[in-house]
Structure formats: C-alpha cells, structure tokens
Amino acid sequence: MTHWPPRSAASPTPQAGLARVAFAWVAVAAFALTVPQSGAAQSASPRTSFVVAVGDEAKVPVPILLEGSSTANNDIADQLFARLGQLRPTLITSGDKAFDPLLARSWTRRDSVTLVFDLDPRASWHDGVPVTAADVVFTFALARNPRVPRNLASVLRRIASVTAEGERRVVFRYTQPYGEQLYDAVFHVPPLPAHLLASVPPDSLQFAPYVQAPVGSGPYRWGRRVPGEFIELTANERFFLGVPAIRRVIFRKATDGDARLNMLLSGEADATENIPAPLSNVARVSADKNLRVIPVPSPTVGFLLFNHRDARDSTRPHPILSDRDVRRAIGLAVDRRQMVRAILGNAGQVPYGPASAILWISHGTPAPAPMNLREARRLLDSRGWIDHDGDGVRDHEGQPLALTMIVPTTSPIRMSMSQMAQQQLRALGVKLVLDQMDYPVYSERRNAGRFDIEFASTAQDPSPSGLTQGWSCQGRTNFGRYCDPVVDSLLDAAVLADEGARQAWQAVLRRIEDDAPAVFVYSLSYLYAVNRRFTNVRIRPESAWLGLREWTIGAQAPRHSEGN
C-alpha cells in the first residue's frame, strides 16, 4: 500500500495537476484510439492465454511510482517496461558479469567510474516510437527529481551523471568505483517514454492518465482493466526480442487465498502467485496431474527485532534489551528450526543474519546457532537475571524480565510462530506478552518505536546494499534504533567492494549475528503452481513472471474459458 506524503497548501490538487497536463495527453489519447485493446484480447485464443490468480490489484504500474507499492504493481510493470539489462539467475549484483542485455545490446567501460551503454536500435515503445538515449537521460533525471513521489536520489546517489552521446549511446558516470555500478544503472529505473511524459509536471505524474494505461517498451502492452476483477495485457507485436508465445496475460484478483486456490484447481486460472497456507494445500495442488508445484526462493526474511531504546522514552537505552547478553540469551532459547518445520515445512529455513534466500551473499554462510537453553540460562544468570521470588519469571533489582512483542494479525506465519516463541521463552524465565493488532496499528507502533520486540518481516531487493536501510545507525527502516559503528564501517566497506565483495558482505552478517540486534527466524521459499501445458517455465525470485515472454505452450488444452 502506498502512503503518499501530504501536500502542502501550495501543492497542486489532483484536478489542477490534470488540467495542467491535459495538452500533453493528446498524443496518448490518440494512440489509445488507434489500439483495438479489447479486440486484441479477443483475438487471442484460450490456448495462448495465461491467467494468474493474484491477491492484489496493480494500481500504479509505473516504475518510478512504485515506492511502498504492492507486488502486483511490480508484476505488471515488469511486463510493460524493459530494463537496460537484466540480472542472470545467479542474482549476483556485484561486478559486470551476471547481467544479460535487454534495451542495451551492449555496454563497455571507459574507466573505473564510467559505463557506456549502446541501445538496441530495434527497441521501440508500444506506440512505435524508437527508444533513444534521451529516454534514459530523462528517466534518471525524473527519478531523482524531489517533486516525484518516489524519489530515488538516495538509491542512485553514486551516479554522478547520465548523458546521451547521440541517439543510441548513454554514458553513466559514477562518483567513485564500487561493485554495483552496473546494477544501479539497470535495475532500479527502467526507461520511460520522454515523448509522452516530458510535458507532465513531476508532482502530477501519479494523477496523469498515463498511469492508468501505461505505454512501455516491454514484451506486453496494456490491454484493459476491470477494477476489482482483472488486468489484461496483450503481447507486444513489435517487441524487438521476439513476440511472446503467450499472447494474452490476465492478472485476476481474488483477495482470499482459498478463492485463488479454488480458481487454480477448477481450471479458471493457470497459475497462482503462492499456494496459500496451510501446508495441506500443497498436497491438494500436487495431486492434480495438470499442475506442477515450483519452489522459488523468496525475498522475505522474518525476525524478532529488539528495540534498543526505551519504548516510553527514546532518549534512553532500553532497560532490558540494550544488554547484548540478554539479547543473545533470548535468541538461544528460541528453537527456530522447530518453528520453521512446524509452520513452513520445506518452504522455509533459518537464515544466517538478515539475509533472505535471494541474496547471493547468503550462500556459503555459517550454519545458524542451534537452540541452547543451557547457555541462555548461563548468560542471564551472569547478568543478574534470576527468579528470586519463584514465580517463574526472572527479575533483576526488582524489575521482572517481561517484554511485549507486537505482531500483525495479517500474517498467519508470524501469529503462529509468536505463540511458539512465547512458550519457549517461558522455559527460560522470560515473560513474553503478545500484542496482536491490525496492520495499520502495528505499523504506527513500529514506526513510533513503541514496542519491546517486533515480529518483523521484510522483502529485500537482490542487492545486499539494502541492508544499510535496516541495520546502519541512520537506516531509513531501522525501527529497532540499532546502532553499531562497527557494522556501519563494515557496511561502507562492503558497498564499495568489487573483488572480495562476498567476503565483505559476509563479514557484515557475522558482526550482526554476534551483536544480536534481532533473532533471525525464517526465510521463505514461495510455492508457485503452474499448469503443465506451459513449458520452458522459469519463475524468477526477484520478480515471479519476469520471464513470461520466454515461456512456451504445449499441447494440453486449457480448462478455463475464453470469456472474461
């Protein structure tokens, strides 16, 4: 869900913004009138259509407006807009070797701080206008414009300039040598069409008609939307890398997980984005001979986040959790492996540090420490936390070892695991009170720092540089107010590393594990289900349907109808 910042009195209203850009949309309207969108959809037979059941509807499927947005927006945007290049399946973001060309047919280095991209001359926008270097320059300037709701200046801060040399060549210059120069150029900002957007005031972009029918350069073009029901995309007949075999893609919304599952099992949908809990649903899908279950590493990692500041007075350290030995003891008393087995089965694992399964730095890390109740008790004893009055709860200088953990009711995984953690910590003499609440209340409490422990979950980009947001002293999502100068120093070194980047990042993970700012409980694998009539199926961890243009279609007939 996107939370736009409030506009000041001097800021334009949505209606005023639209009035100012009306003239700029004459070209867009004319283009829309020339495209038989519904006719294109009807011309695609059921056999060449792909219906995926999703839990949310894309509202703003335009790359530079995706801040805080749902997976649904990203899924649509990745079909409509092509990047300059694409990560290979290894998802290694450091260096220049793990990327494939897309809009840029090649790139070269002039020196350690300059990358030169040559665009593919065949690439065009959905309206037939060629993709040029001017589009790339325009998009990066727009992405860093403070008037755009999603301002990417901090993410792109190491890019000093983006300039054009002719119509097909783009030059990126960086402030310093570092390992993710190529990643920063190709991942965050897919180019947008300057000929359609250059006249739009940046602070009105989210209200522009373009957002409701985007024109991109990707393998699929916008078809139509029936609000609350589905979004339909059609194959881009001009796509320079080849027209997709799947000619029509429908993202059909069903907020209820059981409803999505029933759509899949009845044949109304060809795929679902993740088989919903409980685990018995996986068995139901596996038993259907027309379906296959595909496990995919996810960007999600869940953890018990300790608040390092007093929840009632953030100017003071937390009276209990500012002690590293207490944090370590709590982590050692939680049987994370048991929790993952019970709730996630084979779809989860215990991570080492704050690294989800898609982060390439997670490969080759040490095994997470197992539960060790004896050592946990020793640590608390050594810090003076002893059950003096025999009530089952340890205390120190009259203060009981009692903590409150906030948990969102929207997460069945965290709801179930929090109850297990509560029982396990009772054996250590820790009283854990569960404060379960609706997500808006949970989010407000988290952001304000009014908690002892938060059962947190985050979705990560493929780049480990995102760790700076949650674990550096000034991190934007550092809700636990954690601050270790050693971690900050290691993060700075890892971000700049090229050769030896994996070792540098794993040093960050080791330090965080040692300092115990959180108990890292689970990382997930998503379980997708796809009809077997589709072949060459590859689901990408960073964006599930990104490779849809390369899927092929077998002989098996679909079970869903051609109707809407």
C-alpha positions as CSV (number, residue, x, y, z in Angstrom):
1,M,0.0,0.0,0.0
2,T,1.4,3.4,-1.0
3,H,1.4,6.2,1.6
4,W,1.8,9.4,-0.3
5,P,3.3,12.4,1.7
6,P,0.7,15.0,2.4
7,R,0.7,18.0,0.0
8,S,1.3,21.5,1.3
9,A,-1.3,24.2,0.7
10,A,0.8,25.4,-2.2
11,S,0.9,22.0,-3.8
12,P,-1.5,21.3,-6.7
13,T,-4.6,19.3,-6.2
14,P,-5.1,16.2,-8.4
15,Q,-7.6,18.1,-10.5
16,A,-5.4,21.1,-11.0
17,G,-2.5,18.8,-11.9
18,L,-4.6,17.1,-14.6
19,A,-5.7,20.4,-16.0
20,R,-2.1,21.5,-16.4
21,V,-1.2,18.3,-18.3
22,A,-4.2,17.9,-20.5
23,F,-2.5,19.1,-23.6
24,A,0.4,16.6,-23.1
25,W,-2.1,13.8,-23.3
26,V,-3.5,14.5,-26.7
27,A,-0.9,12.1,-28.2
28,V,-1.7,9.4,-25.6
29,A,-5.4,9.7,-26.3
30,A,-4.8,9.5,-30.0
31,F,-2.6,6.4,-29.5
32,A,-5.3,4.7,-27.3
33,L,-7.9,5.3,-30.0
34,T,-5.8,3.5,-32.6
35,V,-5.3,0.4,-30.5
36,P,-8.2,-2.1,-30.5
37,Q,-7.4,-3.2,-27.0
38,S,-10.4,-5.4,-26.4
39,G,-10.2,-6.7,-29.9
40,A,-6.6,-7.7,-29.4
41,A,-7.7,-9.6,-26.3
42,Q,-10.5,-11.3,-28.1
43,S,-8.2,-12.4,-30.9
44,A,-6.0,-14.4,-28.5
45,S,-7.4,-17.9,-28.1
46,P,-7.7,-19.6,-24.7
47,R,-4.8,-21.8,-25.7
48,T,-2.4,-18.8,-26.0
49,S,-3.8,-17.1,-22.9
50,F,-2.3,-17.2,-19.4
51,V,-4.5,-16.5,-16.3
52,V,-2.8,-16.0,-12.9
53,A,-4.7,-15.7,-9.7
54,V,-3.3,-12.8,-7.6
55,G,-4.2,-11.4,-4.2
56,D,-3.9,-7.7,-5.1
57,E,-4.6,-5.4,-8.0
58,A,-2.0,-3.1,-9.5
59,K,-3.0,0.5,-9.0
60,V,0.2,2.3,-10.2
61,P,2.2,0.0,-12.5
62,V,4.8,2.7,-13.5
63,P,8.4,2.1,-12.3
64,I,9.2,5.4,-10.7
65,L,5.9,5.4,-8.7
66,L,6.4,2.0,-7.1
67,E,7.5,3.2,-3.6
68,G,5.8,1.2,-0.9
69,S,3.7,-0.4,-3.6
70,S,2.4,-3.9,-3.8
71,T,4.0,-6.9,-5.7
72,A,1.0,-6.5,-8.1
73,N,2.4,-3.2,-9.4
74,N,5.8,-4.6,-9.9
75,D,4.5,-7.7,-11.7
76,I,2.6,-5.6,-14.2
77,A,5.4,-3.0,-14.6
78,D,7.9,-5.8,-15.4
79,Q,5.8,-6.9,-18.3
80,L,5.2,-3.4,-19.7
81,F,8.7,-1.9,-19.3
82,A,12.1,-3.4,-20.3
83,R,15.3,-2.5,-18.4
84,L,18.6,-1.7,-20.0
85,G,19.8,-5.1,-18.8
86,Q,18.7,-8.0,-16.6
87,L,20.2,-10.0,-13.8
88,R,21.1,-13.5,-14.6
89,P,19.6,-16.3,-12.4
90,T,22.5,-16.2,-10.0
91,L,21.3,-12.7,-8.9
92,I,24.8,-11.6,-8.2
93,T,24.6,-7.8,-8.2
94,S,28.3,-7.0,-7.8
95,G,30.5,-6.8,-10.8
96,D,29.7,-6.8,-14.5
97,K,29.5,-10.5,-15.3
98,A,26.0,-11.5,-14.1
99,F,23.8,-9.4,-16.4
100,D,22.2,-10.0,-19.8
101,P,21.4,-7.3,-22.4
102,L,17.9,-6.0,-22.9
103,L,17.3,-2.5,-24.2
104,A,21.0,-2.0,-24.2
105,R,22.5,-4.5,-26.6
106,S,26.0,-4.0,-25.1
107,W,28.0,-2.0,-22.6
108,T,31.7,-1.2,-22.1
109,R,33.9,0.5,-19.5
110,R,35.9,3.6,-20.3
111,D,37.4,3.7,-16.8
112,S,36.6,2.7,-13.2
113,V,33.8,5.3,-12.9
114,T,32.3,5.3,-16.4
115,L,30.0,2.8,-18.1
116,V,28.8,3.3,-21.7
117,F,25.6,1.6,-23.0
118,D,24.7,1.2,-26.6
119,L,20.9,0.8,-27.1
120,D,19.4,-1.8,-29.4
121,P,18.2,0.1,-32.5
122,R,15.3,-2.3,-32.8
123,A,13.8,-1.3,-29.5
124,S,10.6,0.8,-29.6
125,W,7.8,2.0,-27.4
126,H,4.4,0.4,-27.7
127,D,3.3,3.3,-29.9
128,G,6.1,2.6,-32.4
129,V,8.4,5.5,-31.4
130,P,12.0,4.3,-31.1
131,V,13.6,4.1,-27.6
132,T,16.5,6.5,-27.5
133,A,19.3,7.7,-25.2
134,A,17.1,10.8,-24.5
135,D,14.5,8.5,-22.8
136,V,17.2,7.1,-20.5
137,V,18.5,10.5,-19.6
138,F,15.0,11.8,-19.0
139,T,14.0,8.9,-16.8
140,F,17.0,9.1,-14.5
141,A,16.5,12.9,-14.1
142,L,12.9,12.3,-13.3
143,A,13.7,9.5,-10.8
144,R,15.9,11.9,-8.8
145,N,13.6,14.8,-9.0
146,P,12.4,15.8,-5.5
147,R,8.9,16.6,-6.9
148,V,8.3,12.9,-7.8
149,P,6.5,11.0,-5.1
150,R,9.0,8.1,-5.3
151,N,12.3,10.0,-5.2
152,L,15.2,7.6,-5.9
153,A,18.0,10.1,-5.2
154,S,19.3,8.2,-2.2
155,V,19.4,4.9,-4.1
156,L,21.1,6.5,-7.2
157,R,23.4,8.8,-5.1
158,R,26.6,7.3,-6.5
159,I,25.6,8.0,-10.1
160,A,27.1,11.4,-10.8
161,S,25.6,11.9,-14.3
162,V,23.7,10.3,-17.1
163,T,24.2,11.8,-20.5
164,A,23.5,11.0,-24.1
165,E,26.0,10.7,-26.9
166,G,23.8,10.6,-30.0
167,E,20.5,8.8,-30.2
168,R,21.7,5.3,-29.2
169,R,24.5,5.8,-26.7
170,V,24.1,6.6,-22.9
171,V,27.1,7.4,-20.6
172,F,26.9,6.8,-16.9
173,R,29.5,8.4,-14.7
174,Y,29.8,7.5,-11.0
175,T,31.1,9.3,-8.0
176,Q,33.6,6.5,-7.1
177,P,34.5,3.0,-8.0
178,Y,32.2,0.4,-6.4
179,G,30.9,-3.1,-7.1
180,E,27.3,-2.4,-8.1
181,Q,27.7,0.3,-10.7
182,L,26.1,-1.8,-13.4
183,Y,23.3,-3.0,-11.1
184,D,22.4,0.6,-10.2
185,A,22.2,1.5,-13.9
186,V,20.0,-1.3,-15.0
187,F,17.8,-2.4,-12.1
188,H,16.1,0.5,-10.3
189,V,14.9,2.6,-13.2
190,P,13.5,1.1,-16.4
191,P,13.4,3.8,-19.0
192,L,10.1,5.8,-19.6
193,P,9.0,7.4,-22.8
194,A,10.1,11.0,-22.8
195,H,7.9,11.9,-25.7
196,L,4.8,11.1,-23.6
197,L,6.0,12.3,-20.2
198,A,8.4,15.2,-20.6
199,S,5.5,17.7,-20.5
200,V,4.0,16.3,-17.4
201,P,4.8,18.2,-14.1
202,P,6.7,15.7,-11.9
203,D,4.4,16.3,-8.9
204,S,1.3,15.5,-11.1
205,L,2.6,12.3,-12.6
206,Q,0.8,10.0,-10.3
207,F,-2.5,11.6,-11.4
208,A,-1.8,11.5,-15.1
209,P,-3.9,9.4,-17.5
210,Y,-0.7,7.7,-18.5
211,V,-0.6,5.8,-15.1
212,Q,-4.0,4.2,-16.0
213,A,-2.8,3.0,-19.4
214,P,1.0,3.0,-19.4
215,V,2.9,2.9,-22.7
216,G,6.2,0.9,-22.2
217,S,8.8,-0.9,-24.2
218,G,8.4,-4.4,-22.8
219,P,7.1,-7.7,-24.2
220,Y,3.4,-7.0,-23.2
221,R,1.3,-3.9,-23.7
222,W,-1.6,-2.6,-21.7
223,G,-4.9,-4.1,-22.6
224,R,-7.6,-3.2,-20.2
225,R,-8.6,-3.1,-16.5
226,V,-11.9,-4.1,-14.9
227,P,-11.4,-2.6,-11.4
228,G,-11.5,-5.1,-8.6
229,E,-11.6,-8.0,-11.1
230,F,-8.6,-8.2,-13.5
231,I,-6.0,-6.5,-15.6
232,E,-5.3,-7.8,-19.1
233,L,-2.1,-7.4,-21.1
234,T,-1.6,-8.4,-24.7
235,A,1.6,-9.4,-26.5
236,N,3.6,-6.6,-28.0
237,E,3.7,-7.4,-31.7
238,R,6.7,-5.0,-32.1
239,F,8.8,-6.4,-29.3
240,F,12.3,-6.4,-30.6
241,L,13.4,-9.7,-28.9
242,G,10.5,-11.6,-30.4
243,V,6.7,-11.8,-29.9
244,P,5.8,-13.9,-26.8
245,A,4.2,-17.3,-27.4
246,I,1.7,-16.4,-24.6
247,R,-0.4,-13.7,-26.4
248,R,-2.7,-12.7,-23.6
249,V,-1.9,-12.4,-19.8
250,I,-4.7,-11.8,-17.3
251,F,-4.0,-11.0,-13.6
252,R,-7.2,-12.0,-12.0
253,K,-7.8,-10.6,-8.4
254,A,-9.0,-12.7,-5.5
255,T,-8.1,-11.4,-2.1
256,D,-9.0,-14.6,-0.4
257,G,-6.3,-17.3,-0.6
258,D,-8.9,-20.1,-0.7
259,A,-10.6,-18.4,-3.6
260,R,-7.3,-18.3,-5.5
261,L,-6.7,-21.9,-4.8
262,N,-10.2,-22.9,-6.0
263,M,-9.7,-20.9,-9.2
264,L,-6.5,-22.9,-9.8
265,L,-7.9,-26.3,-9.0
266,S,-11.1,-25.6,-11.1
267,G,-9.1,-24.5,-14.1
268,E,-10.3,-20.9,-14.0
269,A,-6.6,-19.9,-13.5
270,D,-3.4,-21.3,-15.0
271,A,-1.2,-20.3,-12.0
272,T,-1.2,-18.7,-8.6
273,E,1.5,-16.5,-7.1
274,N,1.9,-18.6,-3.9
275,I,0.0,-21.5,-2.7
276,P,-1.8,-20.3,0.5
277,A,-1.5,-21.8,3.9
278,P,-2.0,-24.4,5.4
279,L,0.6,-26.8,4.1
280,S,-2.2,-29.3,3.2
281,N,-3.0,-27.1,0.3
282,V,0.3,-28.0,-1.3
283,A,-0.7,-31.7,-1.2
284,R,-4.0,-30.8,-3.0
285,V,-2.2,-29.0,-5.8
286,S,0.4,-31.7,-6.1
287,A,-2.3,-34.3,-6.5
288,D,-3.7,-32.6,-9.6
289,K,-2.0,-34.1,-12.6
290,N,-2.5,-30.9,-14.6
291,L,-0.5,-28.8,-12.2
292,R,3.1,-28.6,-11.0
293,V,4.4,-27.1,-7.8
294,I,7.5,-24.9,-8.3
295,P,9.5,-23.8,-5.2
296,V,11.2,-20.4,-5.6
297,P,13.5,-18.6,-3.1
298,S,11.7,-15.5,-1.9
299,P,13.0,-12.1,-0.8
300,T,11.3,-12.4,2.6
301,V,13.0,-12.8,5.9
302,G,11.2,-12.7,9.3
303,F,12.8,-11.8,12.6
304,L,12.2,-10.8,16.2
305,L,13.5,-7.2,16.2
306,F,14.8,-5.9,19.6
307,N,14.2,-2.2,20.4
308,H,17.4,-0.8,21.7
309,R,15.7,2.3,23.0
310,D,13.2,2.6,25.8
311,A,9.7,2.3,24.3
312,R,8.4,5.1,26.7
313,D,11.4,7.4,26.3
314,S,13.5,7.0,23.2
315,T,16.3,9.2,24.6
316,R,17.2,6.4,27.0
317,P,18.5,2.9,26.2
318,H,16.1,0.0,26.7
319,P,16.2,-1.1,30.3
320,I,16.5,-4.8,29.3
321,L,17.3,-5.2,25.7
322,S,20.3,-2.8,25.5
323,D,22.3,-5.6,27.1
324,R,23.8,-7.8,24.4
325,D,23.9,-10.9,26.6
326,V,20.2,-10.6,27.3
327,R,19.5,-10.4,23.5
328,R,21.8,-13.4,22.9
329,A,20.1,-15.4,25.6
330,I,16.6,-14.8,24.1
331,G,17.9,-15.9,20.7
332,L,19.4,-19.1,22.1
333,A,16.2,-20.0,23.9
334,V,14.1,-19.8,20.7
335,D,14.0,-23.1,18.8
336,R,13.9,-21.5,15.3
337,R,14.3,-24.8,13.5
338,Q,11.3,-26.3,15.2
339,M,9.3,-23.2,14.4
340,V,10.2,-23.3,10.8
341,R,9.5,-27.1,10.5
342,A,6.1,-26.8,12.2
343,I,4.8,-23.7,10.3
344,L,6.6,-23.7,7.0
345,G,7.8,-27.3,6.4
346,N,10.1,-27.5,3.5
347,A,9.2,-24.0,2.4
348,G,11.4,-22.3,4.9
349,Q,14.8,-22.3,6.5
350,V,16.6,-20.5,9.4
351,P,18.7,-17.6,7.9
352,Y,22.1,-16.5,9.0
353,G,21.7,-12.9,9.8
354,P,19.3,-10.6,7.9
355,A,19.8,-12.4,4.6
356,S,16.8,-13.7,2.6
357,A,17.1,-16.7,0.3
358,I,17.5,-14.5,-2.8
359,L,20.6,-12.6,-1.5
360,W,23.7,-14.1,-3.2
361,I,25.7,-13.3,-0.1
362,S,23.7,-15.9,1.9
363,H,25.4,-18.8,0.0
364,G,28.4,-20.1,2.0
365,T,27.5,-18.5,5.3
366,P,27.9,-20.5,8.6
367,A,25.0,-22.5,10.0
368,P,22.8,-20.5,12.3
369,A,23.4,-21.3,16.0
370,P,21.0,-24.0,17.3
371,M,18.8,-23.7,20.4
372,N,21.0,-23.9,23.5
373,L,18.8,-23.3,26.6
374,R,21.7,-24.1,29.0
375,E,23.9,-21.4,27.6
376,A,20.9,-19.0,27.5
377,R,20.3,-19.6,31.3
378,R,24.0,-19.1,32.0
379,L,24.0,-15.7,30.2
380,L,21.1,-14.4,32.1
381,D,22.4,-15.7,35.4
382,S,25.7,-13.9,34.7
383,R,23.8,-10.6,34.2
384,G,21.9,-10.9,37.4
385,W,18.6,-12.0,35.9
386,I,17.4,-14.7,38.4
387,D,14.0,-15.8,39.6
388,H,14.2,-14.5,43.2
389,D,10.6,-15.0,44.2
390,G,9.9,-18.3,42.5
391,D,7.1,-17.0,40.2
392,G,8.7,-18.5,37.1
393,V,9.8,-15.1,35.8
394,R,13.4,-13.9,36.2
395,D,14.0,-10.5,37.8
396,H,16.8,-8.0,38.4
397,E,16.8,-5.3,41.0
398,G,13.1,-5.6,41.3
399,Q,12.3,-5.5,37.6
400,P,10.8,-8.6,36.0
401,L,12.1,-9.9,32.8
402,A,8.9,-9.2,31.0
403,L,8.6,-8.0,27.4
404,T,5.9,-7.2,24.9
405,M,6.0,-8.3,21.3
406,I,3.9,-6.6,18.6
407,V,2.6,-8.9,15.9
408,P,0.4,-8.1,12.9
409,T,-2.8,-10.1,12.6
410,T,-2.4,-10.0,8.8
411,S,0.5,-12.6,9.0
412,P,-0.6,-16.1,9.9
413,I,3.1,-17.2,9.9
414,R,4.1,-14.6,12.5
415,M,0.9,-15.1,14.5
416,S,1.7,-18.9,14.8
417,M,5.4,-18.5,15.4
418,S,4.9,-15.8,18.1
419,Q,2.9,-18.3,20.2
420,M,5.6,-20.8,19.9
421,A,8.2,-18.2,20.9
422,Q,6.1,-17.3,23.9
423,Q,6.1,-20.9,25.1
424,Q,9.8,-21.4,24.5
425,L,10.8,-18.3,26.4
426,R,8.7,-19.3,29.3
427,A,11.2,-22.1,29.9
428,L,14.0,-19.5,30.2
429,G,12.0,-17.5,32.7
430,V,11.1,-14.7,30.3
431,K,7.5,-13.5,30.2
432,L,6.6,-12.6,26.7
433,V,3.3,-10.8,26.2
434,L,1.9,-10.9,22.7
435,D,0.2,-7.8,21.5
436,Q,-1.6,-8.8,18.3
437,M,-3.1,-6.0,16.2
438,D,-4.3,-4.9,12.8
439,Y,-1.6,-3.9,10.4
440,P,-2.3,-0.1,10.5
441,V,-2.0,0.0,14.3
442,Y,1.1,-2.3,14.2
443,S,2.7,-0.1,11.6
444,E,2.1,3.0,13.6
445,R,3.5,1.4,16.8
446,R,6.6,0.1,14.9
447,N,7.3,3.4,13.3
448,A,7.0,5.3,16.6
449,G,9.3,2.8,18.4
450,R,6.6,1.9,20.9
451,F,7.5,-1.8,21.4
452,D,10.0,-4.0,23.1
453,I,10.1,-6.7,20.4
454,E,8.6,-6.5,16.9
455,F,8.0,-9.7,15.0
456,A,9.1,-8.1,11.8
457,S,9.2,-9.2,8.2
458,T,10.8,-7.5,5.2
459,A,11.1,-8.2,1.5
460,Q,14.6,-7.5,0.1
461,D,15.9,-6.4,-3.3
462,P,18.5,-8.7,-4.9
463,S,21.3,-6.3,-3.7
464,P,22.7,-6.7,-0.2
465,S,23.3,-2.9,-0.2
466,G,19.7,-2.8,1.0
467,L,20.9,-4.0,4.4
468,T,22.1,-0.4,5.1
469,Q,18.5,0.7,5.4
470,G,17.7,-1.6,8.3
471,W,21.0,-2.1,10.1
472,S,23.0,1.1,9.9
473,C,22.7,3.8,12.5
474,Q,20.9,6.1,10.1
475,G,19.0,3.5,8.2
476,R,15.6,4.6,7.0
477,T,13.9,1.4,8.2
478,N,16.0,0.9,11.3
479,F,12.9,0.6,13.5
480,G,14.9,-1.0,16.4
481,R,17.1,2.1,16.7
482,Y,20.1,-0.3,16.4
483,C,23.5,1.5,16.1
484,D,26.8,-0.3,16.0
485,P,29.7,1.8,14.5
486,V,31.5,-1.4,13.6
487,V,28.5,-2.6,11.5
488,D,28.4,0.8,9.8
489,S,32.1,0.6,8.9
490,L,31.7,-2.9,7.5
491,L,28.6,-1.9,5.5
492,D,30.6,1.0,4.0
493,A,33.4,-1.3,3.0
494,A,31.1,-3.9,1.6
495,V,29.2,-1.4,-0.6
496,L,32.4,-0.2,-2.2
497,A,33.9,-3.7,-2.6
498,D,34.3,-5.2,-6.1
499,E,36.8,-8.1,-5.8
500,G,36.1,-9.8,-2.5
501,A,32.5,-8.4,-2.2
502,R,31.1,-11.7,-1.0
503,Q,33.6,-11.9,1.9
504,A,33.0,-8.2,2.7
505,W,29.2,-8.7,2.9
506,Q,29.5,-11.9,4.9
507,A,31.7,-10.0,7.5
508,V,28.6,-7.7,7.9
509,L,26.4,-10.7,8.6
510,R,28.8,-12.2,11.1
511,R,29.0,-9.0,13.1
512,I,25.2,-8.6,13.1
513,E,24.8,-12.2,14.2
514,D,27.4,-11.6,17.0
515,D,25.8,-8.4,18.2
516,A,22.2,-10.0,18.2
517,P,20.1,-6.9,17.4
518,A,17.4,-9.5,16.4
519,V,16.6,-13.2,16.3
520,F,16.5,-14.1,12.6
521,V,13.8,-16.8,12.5
522,Y,12.9,-17.7,8.9
523,S,13.5,-17.1,5.3
524,L,10.9,-18.4,2.8
525,S,10.6,-20.2,-0.4
526,Y,7.4,-19.4,-2.2
527,L,5.5,-22.4,-3.7
528,Y,4.1,-21.4,-7.1
529,A,1.6,-23.6,-9.0
530,V,1.6,-23.6,-12.8
531,N,-0.5,-25.6,-15.3
532,R,1.7,-28.2,-17.1
533,R,0.6,-27.1,-20.5
534,F,3.2,-24.3,-20.2
535,T,6.8,-25.3,-20.9
536,N,10.2,-23.6,-20.5
537,V,8.7,-22.3,-17.3
538,R,11.1,-20.2,-15.2
539,I,9.9,-18.2,-12.2
540,R,12.3,-15.5,-11.1
541,P,12.9,-14.9,-7.4
542,E,13.1,-11.2,-7.8
543,S,10.0,-10.9,-10.0
544,A,7.9,-14.0,-10.5
545,W,6.6,-13.5,-14.0
546,L,9.6,-11.6,-15.4
547,G,10.5,-14.4,-17.8
548,L,6.9,-15.0,-19.1
549,R,7.9,-13.8,-22.6
550,E,10.2,-16.9,-22.9
551,W,7.6,-19.5,-21.8
552,T,6.2,-21.8,-24.5
553,I,2.9,-23.6,-24.8
554,G,2.5,-27.4,-25.0
555,A,-0.3,-29.4,-26.5
556,Q,-2.6,-29.7,-23.4
557,A,-5.8,-27.7,-23.8
558,P,-6.7,-25.1,-21.2
559,R,-9.6,-25.7,-18.9
560,H,-10.6,-22.0,-18.5
561,S,-12.9,-20.4,-21.0
562,E,-12.1,-17.5,-23.3
563,G,-14.5,-15.3,-21.5
564,N,-13.5,-12.5,-19.1
